């Protein structure tokens, strides 16, 4: 029986390894391209009539010559540093604004009973059903044409922050509900004001949930592509996603710069994702199974 | 009783607030309408001059046309430039650098397109015998500077377009209305005085004083609005007179040059003074006289919309008045004061949501009932309304394929084709995601398998990378010449595939990319569910003699169902709306054949600039998702009961 099992496992391992190689290949390909020091989409220059092995060498994700030229070039020859800075500023501002708005609203929904409370909660839930393109055109008209906030950080930040609010509020409210009310009551008796309680007691206690919320807001802004490409028209104001597309979209093909930029942009996100996947998955499934 | 107490019990706050609201909204409305009318009259003037010239050059040869065009511009300083386009030819131009006549340049293709659009509009109108498509295009370049495009005919046949840049600014076609601030302030003071005199009975439901307060409010509101409408009408007839005078002066000028094509008599079929469908407005006769009756009829048609809004303002004001004098307002204020903390905490978020989520949503739906494009968005909203036409054009167009001798030609721009592609896209992706995810989860759940954690982390990686990067990477790997995938095909002696040139192969690129990035989610979800199935169940089944297949069918699948169905439901919506993959990998190539609904809506809006059509498209998408959402809750409920 044991023998039978291990034999099966060999096949399983073979299958798994094949699949894993397939799954990780695009990642390795980008990594190889980013360290290749050239701009072509092919990793090596193939001779005129390549043999089987020359072609095989062409698909192995190892650059012909190792070089950090693409990483240097993307900073010095391209505007990528600026785009990354734009993305960082927009994402951080979105996080700050989004978390502030979500914390205050979630606290009120969790602790106060006031007229319109249920309507408000429902409103947040319903808004999740609106399709992106339907609000995209009006948002473009409102932000770019009416408020003239195109090509500014603020235009993007307020839109990102409000889109992230519903999820953050529901998440934080759930957490605030678990903090016992007794703590607040005793503080109230001691003469602390509501504001003090919120700042000094509730927020420090809710740190883990706030961290998740902040990350969610940050990732929303960091990975967003459509709104940014519509709002940011001038090249100096591109965010990193729009800039990366600029390298290889349309008729330009600076694949080396694209690969180097992609690695820089993805690293923090992938690291965070792998760290936090447990919470994310439990949140997703908890919401859906219910 | 002291004065403060008296005023508190009087109708003063109610009348004050409601009258103030009515006056402010009314003044704003009249002001906006005044601007609309000014714009409209400036456009009318520009159209008149373009029509006049188009008629003057209708039956001449190219040389004479060029001469006349230059002559007219020299005589009229308000005309900034004129060009005439016929087919691929620039027939005439007043810009010296153009050297007309000559062929159109590449970068002037927009003019050729515009000409075709107007020709098509004319043919539609003629074919259907209803006036549906505008044959005159107007664009406002800068304040008061218009570019007017009208059809250019020779011998009564459509031959091209005439485009005129016209400066209507600074010209006295619409004098500003007299300020109504004095009247408004007087009415407001009257409301305050009347309000302070009316002492309300707090307990009684109906008393004379409340009725009186309502009467005073309505009298003031109607007086103000009547006065405003009157002023508007006067301004309009004055504008009409100014245009008639301009018409006469221009006609005389054309006469002197010997170009006039209009006989000046009492006829109101004035072919110079037309609307956007080239129908005579009938306001100014060809001899310059004005029809009072037609003018009044025109104004009453125009002001109907205005009157409806004014009525709505009156109702709002009356509601506010009743709200305050019945004491609800005081109670609400008290409630806000009592819950002041909650309000302060919630207001910023709610306000943001209202302004940036709910308002855009409502505005998008409103937009879908207009014909807004980049070129006419400066027009007032009511002039852009076209009812259900966009929806009819989207949903009523069943022209999905054409039968030709060479076979069937699919119409890739058709909504139902795109819907078909979207459904195929969603189904194939979800199927792949679930199948691959399920198999991997089953394998990873094998007992005693080594290196599970490593496999899991690597296999989850595609999910972690931002999907726009994934999409662009796959676009590179599908590169027809140097892409890795074609290298592999060639390695085994196959021909390279031009991936983005074929409908099916292009579809495959999207599916491959999306499959790659969506299986980890399914895998993780299913793995989580598998691990929560108690081992004892399998052991018991084994004891009963159930084989592998039976265990899968009777234990694993039923127990996975509560997790799997919500995950599938979720991933259907995600895939349906997966903008980035289609947009970045294939871009809907070839020829828009692989567009899904959401990328199509985006392209209509931001590549064709048909905002309203795109909004209608998005509304249809929303309706589809809504139907799906209702359907989905049913299914989820059904599984819960299971």
Boltz contact constraints between the chains, C-beta under 6 A:
constraints:
  - contact:
      token1: [A, 12]
      token2: [B, 443]
      max_distance: 6.0
  - contact:
      token1: [A, 16]
      token2: [B, 455]
      max_distance: 6.0
  - contact:
      token1: [A, 20]
      token2: [B, 458]
      max_distance: 6.0
  - contact:
      token1: [A, 23]
      token2: [B, 459]
      max_distance: 6.0
  - contact:
      token1: [A, 24]
      token2: [B, 458]
      max_distance: 6.0
  - contact:
      token1: [A, 26]
      token2: [B, 473]
      max_distance: 6.0
  - contact:
      token1: [A, 30]
      token2: [B, 473]
      max_distance: 6.0
  - contact:
      token1: [A, 41]
      token2: [B, 476]
      max_distance: 6.0
  - contact:
      token1: [A, 41]
      token2: [B, 479]
      max_distance: 6.0
  - contact:
      token1: [A, 41]
      token2: [B, 482]
      max_distance: 6.0
  - contact:
      token1: [A, 42]
      token2: [B, 482]
      max_distance: 6.0
  - contact:
      token1: [A, 52]
      token2: [B, 491]
      max_distance: 6.0
  - contact:
      token1: [A, 55]
      token2: [B, 487]
      max_distance: 6.0
  - contact:
      token1: [A, 55]
      token2: [B, 491]
      max_distance: 6.0
  - contact:
      token1: [A, 58]
      token2: [B, 487]
      max_distance: 6.0
  - contact:
      token1: [A, 59]
      token2: [B, 484]
      max_distance: 6.0
  - contact:
      token1: [A, 59]
      token2: [B, 487]
      max_distance: 6.0
  - contact:
      token1: [A, 101]
      token2: [B, 348]
      max_distance: 6.0
  - contact:
      token1: [A, 101]
      token2: [B, 349]
      max_distance: 6.0
  - contact:
      token1: [A, 104]
      token2: [B, 345]
      max_distance: 6.0
  - contact:
      token1: [A, 105]
      token2: [B, 346]
      max_distance: 6.0
  - contact:
      token1: [A, 105]
      token2: [B, 349]
      max_distance: 6.0
  - contact:
      token1: [A, 107]
      token2: [B, 345]
      max_distance: 6.0
  - contact:
      token1: [A, 108]
      token2: [B, 342]
      max_distance: 6.0
  - contact:
      token1: [A, 108]
      token2: [B, 345]
      max_distance: 6.0
  - contact:
      token1: [A, 108]
      token2: [B, 346]
      max_distance: 6.0
  - contact:
      token1: [A, 112]
      token2: [B, 342]
      max_distance: 6.0
  - contact:
      token1: [A, 114]
      token2: [B, 339]
      max_distance: 6.0
  - contact:
      token1: [A, 114]
      token2: [B, 342]
      max_distance: 6.0
  - contact:
      token1: [A, 127]
      token2: [B, 357]
      max_distance: 6.0
  - contact:
      token1: [A, 130]
      token2: [B, 361]
      max_distance: 6.0
  - contact:
      token1: [A, 131]
      token2: [B, 618]
      max_distance: 6.0
  - contact:
      token1: [A, 131]
      token2: [B, 621]
      max_distance: 6.0
  - contact:
      token1: [A, 131]
      token2: [B, 622]
      max_distance: 6.0
  - contact:
      token1: [A, 133]
      token2: [B, 598]
      max_distance: 6.0
  - contact:
      token1: [A, 133]
      token2: [B, 601]
      max_distance: 6.0
  - contact:
      token1: [A, 133]
      token2: [B, 602]
      max_distance: 6.0
  - contact:
      token1: [A, 133]
      token2: [B, 618]
      max_distance: 6.0
  - contact:
      token1: [A, 134]
      token2: [B, 364]
      max_distance: 6.0
  - contact:
      token1: [A, 134]
      token2: [B, 618]
      max_distance: 6.0
  - contact:
      token1: [A, 134]
      token2: [B, 622]
      max_distance: 6.0
  - contact:
      token1: [A, 135]
      token2: [B, 360]
      max_distance: 6.0
  - contact:
      token1: [A, 135]
      token2: [B, 361]
      max_distance: 6.0
  - contact:
      token1: [A, 135]
      token2: [B, 364]
      max_distance: 6.0
  - contact:
      token1: [A, 137]
      token2: [B, 605]
      max_distance: 6.0
  - contact:
      token1: [A, 137]
      token2: [B, 611]
      max_distance: 6.0
  - contact:
      token1: [A, 137]
      token2: [B, 614]
      max_distance: 6.0
  - contact:
      token1: [A, 137]
      token2: [B, 615]
      max_distance: 6.0
  - contact:
      token1: [A, 138]
      token2: [B, 360]
      max_distance: 6.0
  - contact:
      token1: [A, 138]
      token2: [B, 363]
      max_distance: 6.0
  - contact:
      token1: [A, 138]
      token2: [B, 364]
      max_distance: 6.0
  - contact:
      token1: [A, 139]
      token2: [B, 360]
      max_distance: 6.0
  - contact:
      token1: [A, 159]
      token2: [B, 356]
      max_distance: 6.0
  - contact:
      token1: [A, 162]
      token2: [B, 352]
      max_distance: 6.0
  - contact:
      token1: [A, 162]
      token2: [B, 356]
      max_distance: 6.0
  - contact:
      token1: [A, 162]
      token2: [B, 357]
      max_distance: 6.0
  - contact:
      token1: [A, 165]
      token2: [B, 349]
      max_distance: 6.0
  - contact:
      token1: [A, 194]
      token2: [B, 341]
      max_distance: 6.0
  - contact:
      token1: [A, 223]
      token2: [B, 466]
      max_distance: 6.0
  - contact:
      token1: [A, 225]
      token2: [B, 468]
      max_distance: 6.0
  - contact:
      token1: [A, 241]
      token2: [B, 468]
      max_distance: 6.0
  - contact:
      token1: [A, 248]
      token2: [B, 472]
      max_distance: 6.0
  - contact:
      token1: [A, 255]
      token2: [B, 476]
      max_distance: 6.0
  - contact:
      token1: [A, 262]
      token2: [B, 469]
      max_distance: 6.0
  - contact:
      token1: [A, 266]
      token2: [B, 465]
      max_distance: 6.0
  - contact:
      token1: [A, 270]
      token2: [B, 464]
      max_distance: 6.0
  - contact:
      token1: [A, 273]
      token2: [B, 464]
      max_distance: 6.0
  - contact:
      token1: [A, 281]
      token2: [B, 524]
      max_distance: 6.0
  - contact:
      token1: [A, 288]
      token2: [B, 566]
      max_distance: 6.0
  - contact:
      token1: [A, 288]
      token2: [B, 570]
      max_distance: 6.0
